[in-house]
Amino acid sequence: MILTATPLSGFDGLFDPAAAAAMPRHVHAALLGSALAADQRLHLAFPGATDLVYPDLAAILTHQQLVNVGDPFEAGHGRNNTKSYEIAIIRQLGALAGGDRGQVWGYVTTGSSEGTLHAVDDAVRAYPDAVIFASTAAHYSVAKAANMVRAPLVLVRADIQGRMMLDDLRQRLTEFQDRPICIVATAGTTEHEAVDDIAGIATLCQDLGITRLRLHVDAALAFLPLLLLPEHDRPDIGFRAGATSIVVSGHKFLSTLMPCAVLIYPQRPASHPADPVSYIGASDTTITGSRSGHTPLLLHWALTSFSLQQHQARATAARELAAYTHDRLARMSWPHQWKHPGFTIRLAQPTQPLPRPWVLGGDHTTGRIITMPGIEQAQIDEFTTDLAAAHGRRIPRQRRTPRAAS
């Protein structure tokens, strides 16, 4: 039997568990790795950087059990943890968000959805009759979080660019002036990569006399890319703008490869239990309790092995590739939308089958390409060439700027 590594389709065929059982494990692993790499090349729609790797950590990641149990700021009984690295990450990102290194609190979560759940849960613990507000462009996990804490969710209209409309927010807030409010704002929406006006939301709540307030910012994708913009282009999405908590993804921009995120508060929330659990020797102020000790190491390596200037260069290169993608689609007259400084290009879905199963996400009419670090220009060339060929279109050569006469 000839075994070939082709792009995966639900792990069928070669990678059926029953078929794989007959292979030597090293052969199975090698073929699986090859097929996953080939498949990953076709994924253009979901944000996950893959350009940073961590060979120095290979032995630890594959040979050492590391479990961070409970509050990271409390050592607990165990020694097989990386809580000191976790604290360092929280303080570094917290300072970037405008917090005091000595006061910020948080933890490394399984992903940004867990961070949003913690923030919503904190709001309801502090104010049991709180009402949750989010825009229609917010991540779907906000509705899940509101449902899990049994709190009402009010959706606020988003404008054509995906930003929360403050006029609509004002009107809806006035309907609940006697209730505590938890607003989940977004810095980098899933479809448009839009950034809500955090300071504008905070000012609006102040104008309306809302004092029982939580303002959580889901900055999963865009936190570092936005904060590393030149000052005149940089939106204020942190604590100084009025945020009371922020969640930042690890695998989206920092290339941890394993799903994770960092939840940050300007100070420890008073509403979560601080009583120690005798079994673990620490209080458990987290959602999940036992958490990965490996992801804090990956985050720490990403933030200390590469300078902020290097991360800024990564973000700039991703934006340049987004601009290149925009140009390729424009030259073949393919409907799409892109706005600097985002990485996200929205485009009309292909109406004809493509030679390769490119992953564009979205719905039946609109897909997206997100030029995360790790996506290469060659992939964009291959995709647009497939797209043009399948629809009988050409991609005219880019016109060169005429040289000035000598």
Residue pairs with C-beta under 8 A, 6 or more apart in sequence:
3 14
3 31
4 14
5 14
5 31
5 34
5 35
5 38
6 14
6 35
6 38
7 35
7 38
7 39
7 42
7 356
7 357
8 15
8 35
8 36
8 39
9 357
13 19
14 20
14 31
14 35
15 31
15 32
15 35
20 28
23 31
40 50
41 379
42 356
42 357
42 358
42 359
43 359
44 358
44 359
44 360
44 368
44 369
44 370
44 375
44 379
44 383
45 359
45 360
45 361
45 362
45 367
45 368
45 369
45 370
46 359
46 361
46 370
47 221
47 249
47 252
47 253
47 343
47 370
47 372
48 251
48 252
48 255
48 372
48 374
49 251
49 252
49 253
49 254
49 255
49 314
49 372
49 373
49 374
50 255
50 257
50 372
50 373
50 374
51 255
51 314
51 373
51 374
52 254
52 255
52 302
52 306
52 373
53 255
53 257
54 61
54 298
54 301
54 302
54 305
56 301
57 297
57 298
57 301
60 66
60 294
60 297
61 294
61 297
64 80
65 80
65 293
66 80
66 81
66 82
66 292
66 293
66 294
66 297
67 78
67 80
67 81
67 290
67 291
67 292
67 293
68 81
68 82
68 83
68 86
68 107
68 108
68 290
68 291
68 292
68 293
68 296
69 76
69 78
69 81
69 280
69 282
69 284
69 289
69 290
69 291
70 76
70 277
70 280
70 282
70 283
70 284
70 285
70 286
70 289
71 107
71 282
71 283
71 284
71 285
71 286
72 83
72 86
72 87
72 90
72 106
72 107
72 108
73 83
73 87
73 105
73 268
74 276
74 281
74 282
74 283
75 83
75 281
75 282
76 83
76 280
76 281
76 282
77 280
77 281
77 282
78 280
78 281
80 293
81 293
82 293
82 294
82 296
82 297
82 300
83 296
85 296
85 297
85 299
85 300
86 107
86 108
86 296
88 300
89 108
89 262
89 296
89 299
89 300
89 303
90 104
90 105
90 106
90 107
90 108
90 262
90 264
91 101
91 102
91 104
92 101
92 303
93 223
93 248
93 262
93 264
93 303
94 100
94 101
94 104
94 106
94 264
94 266
95 101
95 104
96 223
96 224
96 227
96 238
97 104
97 223
97 227
97 237
97 238
97 239
97 243
97 246
97 264
98 238
98 239
98 240
98 241
99 238
99 239
99 264
99 266
100 266
103 266
103 267
104 264
104 265
104 266
104 267
105 264
105 265
105 267
105 268
105 269
106 262
106 263
106 264
106 265
107 262
107 263
107 285
107 286
107 291
108 250
108 260
108 261
108 262
108 263
108 291
108 292
108 295
108 296
108 299
109 115
109 118
109 247
109 260
109 261
109 262
109 263
109 286
109 287
109 288
109 291
110 259
110 260
110 261
110 288
110 291
110 292
111 249
111 251
111 259
111 260
111 261
112 139
112 141
112 218
112 220
112 247
112 248
112 249
112 261
113 139
113 141
113 144
113 145
114 261
114 263
114 287
114 288
115 218
115 245
115 247
115 261
115 262
115 263
116 139
116 141
116 142
116 145
116 184
116 216
116 218
116 247
117 141
117 144
117 145
117 148
117 149
117 287
118 245
118 263
118 286
118 287
119 182
119 184
119 214
119 216
119 244
119 245
119 247
119 263
120 132
120 142
120 145
120 146
120 148
120 149
120 151
120 182
120 184
120 216
121 145
121 148
121 149
121 287
122 214
122 245
122 269
122 271
122 272
123 130
123 132
123 151
123 180
123 182
123 214
123 216
124 130
124 149
124 150
124 151
124 182
125 269
125 271
125 272
126 180
126 212
126 214
126 269
126 270
126 271
127 180
127 182
127 212
127 214
129 179
129 180
130 151
130 179
130 180
130 181
130 182
130 212
130 214
131 151
131 152
131 153
131 154
131 176
131 179
131 180
131 181
131 182
132 142
132 145
132 146
132 151
132 152
132 153
132 154
132 182
132 183
132 184
133 153
133 154
133 155
133 156
133 169
133 172
133 173
133 181
133 182
133 183
133 184
134 142
134 143
134 153
134 154
134 155
134 156
134 183
134 184
134 185
134 186
135 155
135 156
135 157
135 158
135 162
135 163
135 164
135 165
135 185
135 186
135 189
135 196
136 155
136 156
136 157
136 158
137 158
137 162
137 163
137 164
137 186
137 189
137 190
137 191
137 192
137 194
138 184
138 186
138 189
138 218
139 186
139 189
139 190
139 218
139 220
142 153
142 184
142 218
143 153
145 184
146 152
146 153
147 153
151 182
154 172
154 176
156 164
156 165
156 168
156 169
156 172
157 164
157 165
157 168
158 164
158 165
158 189
158 194
159 165
161 192
161 194
161 339
162 189
162 191
162 192
162 193
162 194
163 194
163 195
163 196
163 197
164 185
164 186
164 196
164 197
164 201
166 197
166 200
166 201
166 204
169 183
169 201
169 204
170 204
170 208
173 181
173 204
173 205
173 208
173 210
174 208
177 208
177 209
177 210
179 212
180 212
180 213
180 214
181 205
181 210
181 212
181 213
181 214
182 213
182 214
182 215
182 216
183 201
183 205
183 213
183 214
183 215
183 216
184 216
184 217
184 218
185 196
185 198
185 201
185 215
185 216
185 217
185 218
185 243
186 194
186 195
186 196
186 217
186 218
186 219
187 195
187 196
187 198
187 217
187 218
187 219
187 222
187 223
187 226
187 235
187 237
188 194
188 195
188 218
188 219
188 220
188 221
188 222
188 223
188 226
188 342
191 344
191 346
191 362
191 366
191 368
192 337
192 339
192 342
192 344
192 346
193 221
193 222
193 339
193 342
193 343
193 344
193 370
195 222
195 226
195 235
195 237
196 217
198 215
198 217
198 235
198 236
198 237
198 238
198 241
198 242
198 243
199 236
199 241
199 242
201 215
201 242
202 215
202 241
202 242
202 243
203 242
205 213
205 215
205 242
213 244
214 244
214 245
215 242
215 243
215 244
215 245
216 243
216 244
216 245
216 246
216 247
217 237
217 238
217 243
217 245
217 246
217 247
218 247
219 226
219 237
219 246
219 247
219 248
220 247
220 248
220 249
220 252
220 261
221 249
221 252
221 253
221 343
222 237
223 237
223 246
223 248
223 249
223 253
224 248
224 253
224 254
224 311
224 315
225 253
225 315
225 318
225 341
225 343
226 234
226 235
226 237
226 341
227 234
227 237
227 238
228 308
228 311
228 312
228 315
229 315
229 341
233 341
237 243
237 246
238 246
239 246
239 266
244 265
244 266
245 263
245 264
245 265
246 263
246 264
247 261
247 262
247 263
247 264
248 261
248 262
248 264
249 260
249 261
250 256
250 258
250 259
250 260
250 261
250 262
250 295
250 298
250 299
250 302
251 257
251 258
251 259
251 260
252 372
253 311
253 314
253 315
253 372
253 373
254 298
254 299
254 302
254 303
255 302
255 373
255 374
256 295
256 298
256 299
256 302
257 298
258 292
258 294
258 295
258 298
260 292
260 295
260 298
260 299
262 299
268 285
269 285
272 285
273 283
273 284
273 285
274 283
274 285
275 283
276 282
276 283
277 283
277 284
306 314
314 373
315 373
317 373
318 343
318 371
318 372
318 373
318 375
319 340
319 341
319 342
319 343
319 371
321 371
321 375
321 377
321 380
322 338
322 340
322 342
322 343
322 344
322 345
322 371
323 338
323 340
324 377
324 380
325 338
325 345
325 369
325 371
325 380
325 384
326 336
326 338
326 345
327 398
328 380
328 381
328 384
328 395
329 336
329 345
329 347
329 384
330 336
331 395
331 396
331 398
332 384
332 387
332 388
332 393
332 394
332 395
332 396
333 393
334 347
334 348
334 384
334 387
334 388
334 393
335 347
335 348
336 345
336 346
336 347
336 348
337 345
337 346
337 347
338 344
338 345
338 346
343 370
343 371
343 372
344 368
344 369
344 370
345 368
345 369
345 370
345 371
346 362
346 366
346 367
346 368
347 360
347 366
347 367
347 368
347 369
348 365
348 366
348 367
349 360
349 362
349 363
349 364
349 365
349 366
349 367
350 360
350 387
350 390
350 391
351 391
352 390
352 391
353 390
354 386
354 387
354 390
355 386
355 389
355 390
356 382
356 386
358 383
358 386
360 367
360 368
360 369
361 367
361 368
362 368
369 380
369 383
371 380
384 395
385 395
387 393
388 394
388 395
